[in-house]
Amino acid sequence: MNVKNISFERLVSRRMALFVSNELDLSGLKTSVEKFLRIAIIGAIIILIVAALAVYAMKLGALIAFFAGVASAAVYLVILYMIMEYMIDKRKTRMELVLPDLLQIASANLRSGIALDRALLLAARPEYEPLSSDIKVMSRGIFGGENLEDALKKLAGRYRSFQLTHAVRMMVEALRYGGAMADLIEQISKDMRNQQLVQKEVAGQLFMYSIFIAFAGLIAAPVLYGLTSQMIIVTDTVWKGILASNPGGLPTTGLSFLRPSPPKIGPVVYHDFSLAAIIIITGFAALIMSAISSGSVVKGLKYLPVFIVVGLVVFLVMHYAIGTLFSSIGTGV
């Protein structure tokens, strides 16, 4: 069966297809729902099969291999969704940075006697992308007979932005009930600029919290895991020597429950656990730092790979640096 002949859009519910279509519009991706679903579904199937075969080759059992494949495919789909959410937030941020300037120019155009739709179109300069392109699309719809209120609402729906939605709502109310549109748009522009200044001041005041979280995730946690990992290696080496000297086992101290025994967790298991824990800690550190500094968790996705790589490098450097100090007792993993 040829994959190109399969309609992937029919493999999902209509509600899911509409959700994907809306997300693609908000992110600004110039791709169809069919193409995106093809990438998502085929990629998930390939990852499921490869991960399942890899785990099964490790002789961990068919059931564990199946669940590992499903988990890997789910992670792949979550990553695709998070990338799309990041692009939506990035596009919204770019729009909100230029929105006050565009509204200021539109207000000046209104004062010269131009209609609202024409004033917005003349204010849509190339440097105000991507908002300029969407305003031009809105203007083409108005010239084609679309109502101005509906066109403005569609424009607001192309972004997940409270600021643009609020501005459009105020314009629509002014169109319905009358009012000084030029003064209204100018005041909206001033309020947006003031809000952006307040956000920058708040981000500056919370900068110390961001530094603390970055230090805890990138330095403190990897160093502690590296130190603990070497301590377990040393302990394991000491216990191996003790058990080799006492094949019959250690004598009790008079009470059976006080009999010493070696640790149940081996160095290799703890080393793998440390790697997984550092990936999780550094990942959440990037997201929390972004939430504190910018108010958006999604913006932390661009820091996620850097935080994870730095955390792992610090752990491995600390792990082998401490290992050299105890080289006379034991070696690293």
Residue frames relative to the residue before (quaternion, step in Angstrom):
aa qw qx qy qz dx dy dz
M 1.0000 0.0000 0.0000 0.0000 0.00 0.00 0.00
N 0.3793 -0.7279 0.5295 0.2145 3.56 -0.87 1.00
V 0.4738 -0.6945 0.4670 0.2739 3.56 -0.82 1.06
K 0.6264 0.5653 -0.3419 0.4137 3.58 1.05 -0.72
N 0.6613 0.5098 -0.3080 0.4560 3.60 1.18 -0.47
I 0.5753 0.5835 -0.3758 0.4328 3.59 1.28 -0.16
S 0.2740 -0.7363 0.5965 0.1643 3.57 -0.95 0.90
F 0.2331 -0.8114 0.5230 0.1174 3.58 -0.12 1.29
E 0.5822 0.5867 -0.3831 0.4123 3.58 1.13 -0.48
R 0.6660 0.4885 -0.3021 0.4760 3.58 1.18 -0.54
L 0.5787 0.5945 -0.3769 0.4118 3.59 1.25 -0.24
V 0.7167 0.3549 -0.2336 0.5530 3.58 1.24 -0.32
S 0.6261 -0.5370 0.4040 0.3955 3.55 -1.26 0.29
R 0.6240 -0.5434 0.3996 0.3945 3.55 -1.21 0.42
R 0.6129 0.5521 -0.3476 0.4457 3.57 1.06 -0.70
M 0.6568 0.4942 -0.3086 0.4787 3.58 1.00 -0.81
A 0.6423 0.5223 -0.3264 0.4562 3.60 0.98 -0.81
L 0.6546 0.4964 -0.3113 0.4777 3.59 1.00 -0.79
F 0.6271 0.5339 -0.3343 0.4582 3.58 1.05 -0.75
V 0.6611 0.4932 -0.3020 0.4780 3.58 0.93 -0.90
S 0.6404 0.5276 -0.3256 0.4533 3.60 0.98 -0.82
N 0.6604 0.4976 -0.3034 0.4736 3.58 0.97 -0.84
E 0.6518 0.5100 -0.3180 0.4625 3.58 0.98 -0.81
L 0.6435 0.5164 -0.3211 0.4649 3.59 1.00 -0.77
D 0.6450 0.5091 -0.3223 0.4699 3.59 1.02 -0.77
L 0.6722 0.4984 -0.3009 0.4574 3.59 0.94 -0.87
S 0.6960 0.4733 -0.2739 0.4654 3.58 1.04 -0.74
G 0.4397 -0.7155 0.4440 0.3123 3.58 1.22 -0.36
L 0.4135 0.7111 -0.4745 0.3134 3.59 1.22 0.25
K 0.2982 -0.7632 0.5516 0.1559 3.56 -0.82 1.02
T 0.4742 0.6335 -0.4701 0.3910 3.57 0.56 1.17
S 0.5039 -0.6613 0.4691 0.2977 3.54 -1.16 0.56
V 0.6374 -0.5162 0.4079 0.4010 3.54 -1.31 0.36
E 0.6260 0.5551 -0.3311 0.4363 3.59 1.02 -0.83
K 0.6856 0.4818 -0.2897 0.4625 3.59 0.87 -0.91
F 0.6560 0.5060 -0.3173 0.4614 3.58 0.96 -0.82
L 0.6657 0.4898 -0.3068 0.4721 3.59 0.93 -0.85
R 0.6060 0.5456 -0.3583 0.4547 3.60 1.08 -0.66
I 0.6593 0.4959 -0.3068 0.4746 3.60 0.94 -0.88
A 0.6836 0.4993 -0.2926 0.4448 3.58 0.92 -0.93
I 0.7255 0.4495 -0.2627 0.4501 3.59 0.74 -1.02
I 0.6827 0.4694 -0.3021 0.4715 3.60 0.82 -0.93
G 0.6424 0.5213 -0.3241 0.4588 3.59 0.97 -0.80
A 0.6593 0.5064 -0.3124 0.4596 3.58 0.95 -0.86
I 0.6509 0.5111 -0.3219 0.4599 3.60 0.97 -0.81
I 0.6529 0.5106 -0.3170 0.4609 3.59 0.94 -0.87
I 0.6725 0.4869 -0.2990 0.4704 3.59 0.88 -0.92
L 0.6183 0.5413 -0.3474 0.4518 3.61 1.00 -0.77
I 0.6926 0.4766 -0.2889 0.4579 3.60 0.83 -0.98
V 0.6769 0.4967 -0.3016 0.4518 3.60 0.87 -0.96
A 0.6783 0.4830 -0.3013 0.4646 3.59 0.88 -0.91
A 0.6509 0.5153 -0.3216 0.4553 3.60 0.96 -0.81
L 0.6697 0.4861 -0.3037 0.4723 3.60 0.93 -0.83
A 0.6383 0.5307 -0.3321 0.4479 3.57 1.03 -0.76
V 0.6820 0.4621 -0.2894 0.4874 3.59 0.93 -0.87
Y 0.6410 0.5192 -0.3319 0.4575 3.60 1.00 -0.74
A 0.6251 0.5384 -0.3357 0.4547 3.59 1.10 -0.68
M 0.6376 0.5125 -0.3199 0.4779 3.58 1.22 -0.45
K 0.4251 -0.7432 0.4247 0.2943 3.58 1.37 0.13
L 0.3649 0.7334 -0.4888 0.3001 3.55 0.96 0.96
G 0.6511 -0.5178 0.3155 0.4565 3.58 1.26 0.05
A 0.5755 -0.6202 0.4189 0.3298 3.55 -1.13 0.71
L 0.6493 0.5290 -0.3268 0.4380 3.59 0.98 -0.83
I 0.6650 0.4870 -0.3012 0.4795 3.57 0.92 -0.90
A 0.6308 0.5343 -0.3298 0.4559 3.58 1.03 -0.78
F 0.6459 0.5191 -0.3228 0.4574 3.60 0.99 -0.82
F 0.6936 0.4656 -0.2846 0.4702 3.58 0.83 -0.95
A 0.6135 0.5339 -0.3498 0.4649 3.60 1.08 -0.62
G 0.6482 0.5111 -0.3132 0.4695 3.58 1.03 -0.78
V 0.6517 0.5057 -0.3118 0.4715 3.57 0.97 -0.86
A 0.6526 0.5131 -0.3136 0.4611 3.58 0.96 -0.86
S 0.6517 0.5125 -0.3169 0.4605 3.59 0.98 -0.82
A 0.6496 0.5041 -0.3133 0.4751 3.58 0.98 -0.80
A 0.6394 0.5211 -0.3229 0.4641 3.58 1.02 -0.80
V 0.6352 0.5202 -0.3259 0.4687 3.58 1.00 -0.81
Y 0.6263 0.5401 -0.3281 0.4564 3.59 1.02 -0.80
L 0.6792 0.4776 -0.2924 0.4744 3.59 0.91 -0.89
V 0.6303 0.5237 -0.3336 0.4660 3.59 1.03 -0.74
I 0.6342 0.5231 -0.3315 0.4629 3.59 1.00 -0.78
L 0.6324 0.5192 -0.3318 0.4694 3.60 0.97 -0.81
Y 0.6660 0.5006 -0.3027 0.4629 3.57 0.93 -0.89
M 0.6663 0.4992 -0.3067 0.4614 3.59 0.93 -0.84
I 0.6187 0.5286 -0.3448 0.4679 3.59 1.05 -0.70
M 0.6555 0.5025 -0.3123 0.4693 3.57 0.99 -0.82
E 0.6454 0.5118 -0.3218 0.4669 3.59 0.99 -0.81
Y 0.6272 0.5310 -0.3322 0.4630 3.58 1.05 -0.74
M 0.6631 0.4943 -0.3048 0.4723 3.59 0.97 -0.82
I 0.6124 0.5372 -0.3434 0.4674 3.59 1.08 -0.68
D 0.6877 0.4739 -0.2816 0.4724 3.56 0.88 -0.94
K 0.6386 0.5253 -0.3273 0.4573 3.60 1.01 -0.78
R 0.6585 0.4969 -0.3065 0.4749 3.58 0.96 -0.84
K 0.6422 0.5150 -0.3238 0.4663 3.59 1.00 -0.78
T 0.6526 0.5193 -0.3173 0.4514 3.59 0.95 -0.86
R 0.6429 0.5141 -0.3224 0.4673 3.59 0.96 -0.84
M 0.6570 0.5116 -0.3099 0.4589 3.57 0.98 -0.82
E 0.6935 0.4876 -0.2891 0.4447 3.58 0.87 -0.93
L 0.5959 0.5673 -0.3695 0.4320 3.62 1.14 -0.46
V 0.7610 0.3597 -0.1924 0.5045 3.59 1.03 -0.78
L 0.4809 0.7057 -0.4258 0.2992 3.60 1.20 -0.32
P 0.6554 0.5010 -0.3503 0.4436 3.70 0.80 -0.75
D 0.6626 0.5001 -0.3169 0.4588 3.61 0.93 -0.83
L 0.6552 0.5094 -0.3175 0.4586 3.57 0.96 -0.85
L 0.6622 0.4926 -0.3114 0.4710 3.59 0.96 -0.80
Q 0.6100 0.5506 -0.3517 0.4484 3.58 1.08 -0.66
I 0.6656 0.4799 -0.2972 0.4882 3.58 0.98 -0.85
A 0.6358 0.5245 -0.3298 0.4603 3.58 1.01 -0.80
S 0.6288 0.5302 -0.3346 0.4600 3.60 1.03 -0.71
A 0.6474 0.5030 -0.3170 0.4768 3.57 0.99 -0.80
N 0.6395 0.5172 -0.3275 0.4650 3.58 1.02 -0.75
L 0.6367 0.5287 -0.3299 0.4540 3.59 1.03 -0.75
R 0.6418 0.5336 -0.3238 0.4455 3.58 1.01 -0.75
S 0.6644 0.4895 -0.3041 0.4759 3.57 1.20 -0.47
G 0.6356 -0.5853 0.3080 0.3982 3.58 1.27 0.20
I 0.4859 0.6565 -0.4421 0.3708 3.61 1.24 0.30
A 0.5439 -0.6154 0.4609 0.3363 3.58 -1.11 0.66
L 0.6760 -0.5379 0.3238 0.3858 3.55 -1.21 0.56
D 0.6816 0.4861 -0.3103 0.4504 3.62 0.82 -0.92
R 0.6622 0.4876 -0.2975 0.4850 3.58 1.05 -0.79
A 0.6263 0.5403 -0.3360 0.4505 3.60 1.05 -0.73
L 0.6573 0.4909 -0.3063 0.4829 3.57 1.00 -0.79
L 0.6487 0.5240 -0.3212 0.4488 3.58 0.98 -0.81
L 0.6770 0.4790 -0.2957 0.4740 3.60 0.94 -0.81
A 0.6617 0.4942 -0.3062 0.4734 3.60 1.18 -0.52
A 0.5721 0.6090 -0.3736 0.4028 3.58 1.25 -0.30
R 0.0035 0.8243 -0.5631 0.0588 3.56 0.24 1.29
P 0.6571 -0.5366 0.3461 0.4006 3.62 -1.17 0.46
E 0.6578 0.5237 -0.3266 0.4317 3.60 1.03 -0.65
Y 0.6540 0.5076 -0.3131 0.4654 3.58 1.26 -0.15
E 0.2814 0.7583 -0.5313 0.2520 3.57 1.12 0.61
P 0.5993 -0.1394 -0.7840 -0.0821 1.60 -2.22 1.23
L 0.4377 0.7225 -0.4508 0.2884 3.59 1.27 -0.08
S 0.6087 0.5762 -0.3568 0.4125 3.60 1.03 -0.74
S 0.6605 0.5078 -0.3120 0.4567 3.59 0.91 -0.88
D 0.6688 0.4920 -0.3077 0.4647 3.59 0.96 -0.82
I 0.6278 0.5163 -0.3429 0.4709 3.62 1.06 -0.63
K 0.6346 0.5152 -0.3342 0.4691 3.58 1.05 -0.71
V 0.6254 0.5145 -0.3328 0.4831 3.59 1.06 -0.73
M 0.6352 0.5259 -0.3219 0.4651 3.58 1.03 -0.80
S 0.6596 0.5133 -0.3103 0.4530 3.58 0.95 -0.85
R 0.6307 0.5238 -0.3370 0.4629 3.59 1.02 -0.75
G 0.6410 0.5173 -0.3219 0.4668 3.57 1.06 -0.72
I 0.6440 0.5128 -0.3208 0.4684 3.58 1.03 -0.77
F 0.6519 0.4969 -0.3153 0.4782 3.58 0.98 -0.80
G 0.6715 0.4907 -0.2963 0.4696 3.57 1.16 -0.50
G 0.6857 -0.5071 0.2698 0.4471 3.58 1.27 0.14
E 0.4732 0.6778 -0.4506 0.3369 3.62 1.22 0.05
N 0.5379 -0.6236 0.4694 0.3184 3.53 -1.14 0.71
L 0.5574 -0.6380 0.4176 0.3284 3.59 -1.00 0.86
E 0.6436 0.5218 -0.3311 0.4516 3.60 0.94 -0.81
D 0.6672 0.4883 -0.3015 0.4749 3.59 0.90 -0.89
A 0.6429 0.5234 -0.3271 0.4536 3.58 1.00 -0.79
L 0.6509 0.5049 -0.3153 0.4711 3.60 0.99 -0.78
K 0.6492 0.5101 -0.3179 0.4660 3.59 0.99 -0.78
K 0.6317 0.5128 -0.3317 0.4774 3.59 1.04 -0.73
L 0.6174 0.5416 -0.3390 0.4589 3.57 1.05 -0.76
A 0.6713 0.4821 -0.2997 0.4766 3.60 0.93 -0.85
G 0.6575 0.5337 -0.3079 0.4336 3.58 1.10 -0.68
R 0.5984 0.5729 -0.3620 0.4273 3.59 1.24 -0.23
Y 0.7358 0.2919 -0.1967 0.5786 3.59 1.30 -0.02
R 0.3484 -0.6936 0.5856 0.2336 3.54 -1.17 0.61
S 0.3619 0.7405 -0.4590 0.3316 3.52 0.69 1.21
F 0.3818 -0.7193 0.5368 0.2206 3.56 -0.79 1.05
Q 0.6279 0.5573 -0.3445 0.4201 3.60 1.00 -0.77
L 0.6894 0.4594 -0.2850 0.4821 3.59 0.86 -0.93
T 0.6326 0.5302 -0.3325 0.4563 3.60 0.99 -0.78
H 0.6555 0.5029 -0.3035 0.4745 3.56 1.00 -0.86
A 0.6544 0.5125 -0.3185 0.4557 3.61 0.93 -0.86
V 0.6632 0.4961 -0.3035 0.4712 3.59 0.95 -0.87
R 0.6373 0.5295 -0.3364 0.4476 3.58 0.97 -0.79
M 0.6534 0.5016 -0.3123 0.4732 3.58 1.00 -0.80
M 0.6427 0.5139 -0.3265 0.4651 3.61 1.01 -0.76
V 0.6543 0.5162 -0.3138 0.4549 3.56 0.93 -0.89
E 0.6590 0.4946 -0.3135 0.4720 3.60 0.95 -0.81
A 0.6397 0.5123 -0.3275 0.4702 3.59 1.06 -0.72
L 0.6393 0.5132 -0.3262 0.4707 3.59 1.07 -0.69
R 0.6838 0.4927 -0.2947 0.4502 3.59 0.99 -0.80
Y 0.8236 0.2726 -0.0946 0.4883 3.55 0.77 -1.09
G 0.5365 -0.6322 0.4051 0.3851 3.57 1.27 -0.04
G 0.3255 0.7320 -0.5529 0.2292 3.57 -1.16 0.50
A 0.5907 -0.5528 0.4476 0.3808 3.53 -1.32 0.25
M 0.2523 -0.8187 0.4989 0.1312 3.58 0.05 1.31
A 0.6498 0.5260 -0.3275 0.4402 3.60 0.94 -0.86
D 0.6710 0.4810 -0.2983 0.4789 3.60 0.91 -0.87
L 0.6303 0.5432 -0.3321 0.4442 3.57 1.02 -0.81
I 0.6906 0.4721 -0.2869 0.4668 3.60 0.81 -1.00
E 0.6348 0.5227 -0.3368 0.4587 3.60 1.02 -0.74
Q 0.6614 0.4929 -0.3109 0.4721 3.60 0.97 -0.78
I 0.6128 0.5335 -0.3459 0.4693 3.61 1.06 -0.72
S 0.6462 0.5227 -0.3143 0.4586 3.58 0.98 -0.85
K 0.6610 0.4984 -0.3093 0.4680 3.59 0.94 -0.84
D 0.6461 0.5184 -0.3221 0.4582 3.59 0.98 -0.82
M 0.6442 0.5171 -0.3265 0.4593 3.59 1.01 -0.76
R 0.6440 0.5087 -0.3280 0.4679 3.59 0.97 -0.79
N 0.6507 0.5099 -0.3177 0.4644 3.59 0.96 -0.83
Q 0.6451 0.5175 -0.3198 0.4623 3.57 1.01 -0.78
Q 0.6444 0.5131 -0.3204 0.4678 3.60 1.00 -0.76
L 0.6398 0.5125 -0.3255 0.4712 3.59 1.04 -0.74
V 0.6425 0.5135 -0.3230 0.4681 3.58 1.01 -0.80
Q 0.6385 0.5264 -0.3271 0.4564 3.59 0.98 -0.80
K 0.6527 0.5017 -0.3174 0.4706 3.60 1.01 -0.77
E 0.6437 0.5133 -0.3243 0.4658 3.59 1.02 -0.75
V 0.6515 0.5048 -0.3141 0.4713 3.59 0.96 -0.84
A 0.6445 0.5172 -0.3221 0.4620 3.59 0.97 -0.84
G 0.6483 0.5119 -0.3200 0.4640 3.60 1.03 -0.72
Q 0.6689 0.4983 -0.3034 0.4607 3.58 1.00 -0.78
L 0.7102 0.4272 -0.2483 0.5015 3.58 1.15 -0.60
F 0.3627 0.7635 -0.4741 0.2464 3.58 1.26 0.14
M 0.6347 0.5400 -0.3344 0.4402 3.61 1.01 -0.77
Y 0.6280 0.5219 -0.3401 0.4664 3.58 1.04 -0.69
S 0.6355 0.5242 -0.3269 0.4631 3.57 1.03 -0.76
I 0.6410 0.5189 -0.3253 0.4626 3.59 1.00 -0.82
F 0.6462 0.5249 -0.3197 0.4524 3.58 0.97 -0.85
I 0.6709 0.4866 -0.3021 0.4709 3.59 0.91 -0.90
A 0.6455 0.5143 -0.3234 0.4629 3.59 0.97 -0.82
F 0.6512 0.5049 -0.3181 0.4688 3.60 0.98 -0.81
A 0.6669 0.5063 -0.3095 0.4506 3.58 0.91 -0.89
G 0.7304 0.4407 -0.2481 0.4591 3.58 0.95 -0.85
L 0.7589 0.4066 -0.2066 0.4649 3.58 0.96 -0.88
I 0.7863 0.3073 -0.1488 0.5150 3.59 1.04 -0.71
A 0.7395 0.4570 -0.2630 0.4184 3.56 0.51 -1.22
A 0.7120 0.4630 -0.2759 0.4501 3.60 0.70 -1.06
P 0.6839 0.4634 -0.3225 0.4620 3.69 0.77 -0.80
V 0.6377 0.5222 -0.3380 0.4543 3.61 1.00 -0.74
L 0.6708 0.4920 -0.3041 0.4642 3.59 0.90 -0.88
Y 0.6544 0.4921 -0.3191 0.4773 3.59 0.97 -0.77
G 0.6388 0.5203 -0.3298 0.4609 3.60 1.03 -0.72
L 0.6539 0.5018 -0.3051 0.4770 3.58 1.01 -0.83
T 0.6715 0.4942 -0.3006 0.4631 3.58 0.88 -0.91
S 0.6255 0.5490 -0.3383 0.4393 3.57 1.01 -0.80
Q 0.6850 0.4655 -0.2884 0.4806 3.59 0.95 -0.80
M 0.6020 0.5477 -0.3565 0.4589 3.58 1.11 -0.62
I 0.6467 0.5025 -0.3189 0.4770 3.59 1.02 -0.77
I 0.6223 0.5331 -0.3416 0.4603 3.59 1.05 -0.73
V 0.6627 0.4957 -0.3029 0.4726 3.56 0.93 -0.92
T 0.6551 0.5118 -0.3138 0.4587 3.59 0.93 -0.89
D 0.6531 0.5142 -0.3124 0.4600 3.56 0.97 -0.86
T 0.6515 0.5121 -0.3141 0.4633 3.59 1.01 -0.80
V 0.6448 0.5157 -0.3181 0.4660 3.58 0.99 -0.84
W 0.6761 0.4927 -0.3041 0.4557 3.58 0.89 -0.86
K 0.6126 0.5354 -0.3575 0.4585 3.58 1.04 -0.65
G 0.6534 0.5010 -0.3153 0.4719 3.60 1.03 -0.73
I 0.6494 0.5169 -0.3202 0.4568 3.57 1.02 -0.82
L 0.6868 0.4770 -0.2879 0.4668 3.57 0.90 -0.88
A 0.6174 0.5305 -0.3492 0.4643 3.59 1.12 -0.60
S 0.6807 0.4701 -0.2846 0.4844 3.59 1.09 -0.68
N 0.7693 0.2358 -0.1330 0.5787 3.59 1.20 -0.47
P 0.1413 -0.8358 0.5250 0.0757 3.60 0.30 1.20
G 0.6838 0.4975 -0.2891 0.4487 3.57 1.05 -0.64
G 0.6029 -0.5508 0.3671 0.4453 3.56 1.22 -0.11
L 0.5695 -0.6022 0.4432 0.3415 3.54 -1.23 0.42
P 0.4828 -0.6572 0.4855 0.3150 3.57 -1.04 0.69
T 0.4916 -0.6429 0.4971 0.3129 3.56 -1.17 0.59
T 0.4808 -0.6678 0.4944 0.2802 3.56 -1.29 0.36
G 0.7297 -0.3703 0.2302 0.5267 3.56 1.19 0.44
L 0.7435 0.2491 -0.1613 0.5993 3.55 1.19 -0.52
S 0.4813 -0.7171 0.4216 0.2764 3.59 -0.67 1.09
F 0.6926 0.4869 -0.2994 0.4399 3.56 1.00 -0.75
L 0.6374 0.5065 -0.3376 0.4725 3.64 1.27 -0.06
R 0.3808 0.7340 -0.4874 0.2805 3.57 1.21 0.27
P 0.4102 -0.7197 0.4978 0.2570 3.65 -0.65 1.03
S 0.0144 -0.7821 0.6227 -0.0179 3.55 -1.14 0.72
P 0.5692 -0.6052 0.4275 0.3562 3.59 -1.13 0.58
P 0.6150 -0.5566 0.3956 0.3942 3.63 -1.16 0.43
K 0.4918 -0.6862 0.4650 0.2665 3.54 -1.10 0.74
I 0.6900 0.4408 -0.2659 0.5087 3.59 1.20 -0.49
G 0.2996 -0.7747 0.5357 0.1520 3.57 -0.74 1.07
P 0.6783 -0.5026 0.3466 0.4088 3.60 -1.23 0.31
V 0.6608 0.5135 -0.3241 0.4413 3.59 0.92 -0.84
V 0.6484 0.5167 -0.3165 0.4608 3.58 0.96 -0.89
Y 0.6878 0.4708 -0.2915 0.4693 3.59 0.88 -0.90
H 0.6049 0.5526 -0.3553 0.4500 3.59 1.08 -0.69
D 0.6724 0.4769 -0.2934 0.4841 3.59 0.93 -0.87
F 0.6309 0.5257 -0.3275 0.4674 3.57 1.03 -0.77
S 0.6390 0.5312 -0.3254 0.4512 3.59 0.99 -0.80
L 0.6420 0.5194 -0.3293 0.4578 3.58 0.95 -0.81
A 0.6711 0.4878 -0.2997 0.4710 3.59 0.92 -0.91
A 0.6613 0.5126 -0.3090 0.4521 3.58 0.95 -0.88
I 0.6549 0.5075 -0.3202 0.4594 3.61 0.96 -0.80
I 0.6225 0.5313 -0.3439 0.4604 3.59 1.01 -0.75
I 0.6741 0.4843 -0.2933 0.4743 3.58 0.95 -0.88
I 0.6772 0.5031 -0.3010 0.4445 3.60 0.86 -0.94
T 0.6933 0.4631 -0.2854 0.4727 3.59 0.82 -0.94
G 0.6194 0.5418 -0.3486 0.4487 3.59 1.07 -0.67
F 0.6907 0.4506 -0.2792 0.4919 3.57 0.89 -0.89
A 0.5913 0.5638 -0.3704 0.4421 3.61 1.09 -0.59
A 0.6494 0.5106 -0.3156 0.4668 3.59 0.99 -0.83
L 0.6806 0.4865 -0.2930 0.4628 3.58 0.93 -0.88
I 0.6650 0.4953 -0.3079 0.4666 3.60 0.95 -0.87
M 0.6406 0.5236 -0.3275 0.4563 3.60 0.96 -0.82
S 0.6506 0.5033 -0.3135 0.4745 3.57 1.01 -0.79
A 0.6449 0.5240 -0.3239 0.4524 3.59 0.98 -0.82
I 0.6741 0.4887 -0.2979 0.4669 3.59 1.01 -0.78
S 0.7429 0.4419 -0.2368 0.4436 3.57 0.83 -0.98
S 0.8245 0.2102 -0.0900 0.5176 3.60 0.96 -0.82
G 0.4838 -0.6799 0.4311 0.3433 3.59 1.22 -0.26
S 0.7045 0.3986 -0.2524 0.5301 3.59 1.28 0.06
V 0.3760 -0.7297 0.5291 0.2149 3.57 -0.75 1.07
V 0.6200 0.5837 -0.3461 0.3938 3.58 1.02 -0.80
K 0.6213 0.5620 -0.3496 0.4194 3.61 1.02 -0.69
G 0.5953 0.5841 -0.3616 0.4168 3.59 1.20 -0.39
L 0.4900 0.6716 -0.4356 0.3450 3.60 1.21 -0.19
K 0.6440 0.5201 -0.3416 0.4450 3.60 1.06 -0.63
Y 0.6719 0.4593 -0.3034 0.4955 3.62 1.21 -0.38
L 0.4854 0.7224 -0.4090 0.2743 3.57 1.23 -0.47
P 0.7021 0.4457 -0.3115 0.4596 3.68 0.67 -0.88
V 0.6414 0.5272 -0.3308 0.4486 3.60 1.00 -0.81
F 0.6609 0.5070 -0.3107 0.4579 3.59 0.88 -0.89
I 0.6681 0.5023 -0.3130 0.4510 3.58 0.89 -0.90
V 0.6689 0.4967 -0.3059 0.4607 3.59 0.88 -0.91
V 0.6659 0.4962 -0.3121 0.4615 3.60 0.88 -0.89
G 0.6534 0.5195 -0.3169 0.4502 3.59 0.94 -0.86
L 0.6707 0.4860 -0.3009 0.4727 3.59 0.94 -0.84
V 0.6367 0.5211 -0.3330 0.4606 3.60 1.00 -0.79
V 0.6507 0.5051 -0.3196 0.4683 3.60 0.93 -0.87
F 0.6496 0.5194 -0.3222 0.4520 3.60 0.95 -0.83
L 0.6946 0.4737 -0.2882 0.4582 3.59 0.82 -0.98
V 0.6340 0.5162 -0.3348 0.4685 3.59 1.00 -0.77
M 0.6732 0.4824 -0.2934 0.4775 3.58 0.91 -0.91
H 0.6283 0.5589 -0.3317 0.4275 3.56 1.00 -0.84
Y 0.7563 0.3792 -0.2146 0.4880 3.57 0.77 -0.99
A 0.5870 0.5593 -0.3792 0.4458 3.61 1.15 -0.47
I 0.6779 0.4494 -0.2879 0.5056 3.59 0.94 -0.84
G 0.5997 0.5796 -0.3597 0.4184 3.57 1.10 -0.68
T 0.6339 0.5344 -0.3326 0.4494 3.58 1.05 -0.67
L 0.6306 0.5415 -0.3281 0.4488 3.57 1.15 -0.65
F 0.7541 0.3210 -0.1872 0.5415 3.57 1.16 -0.61
S 0.2546 0.8081 -0.4987 0.1826 3.55 1.20 0.48
S 0.6307 0.5347 -0.3455 0.4438 3.57 1.11 -0.54
I 0.6994 0.4357 -0.2637 0.5015 3.59 1.27 -0.41
G 0.7773 -0.1854 0.1581 0.5800 3.58 0.90 -0.93
T 0.4141 -0.6985 0.5322 0.2395 3.51 -1.29 0.33
G 0.6217 -0.5595 0.3991 0.3757 3.53 -1.27 0.33
V 0.6800 -0.4733 0.3728 0.4180 3.50 -1.40 0.06
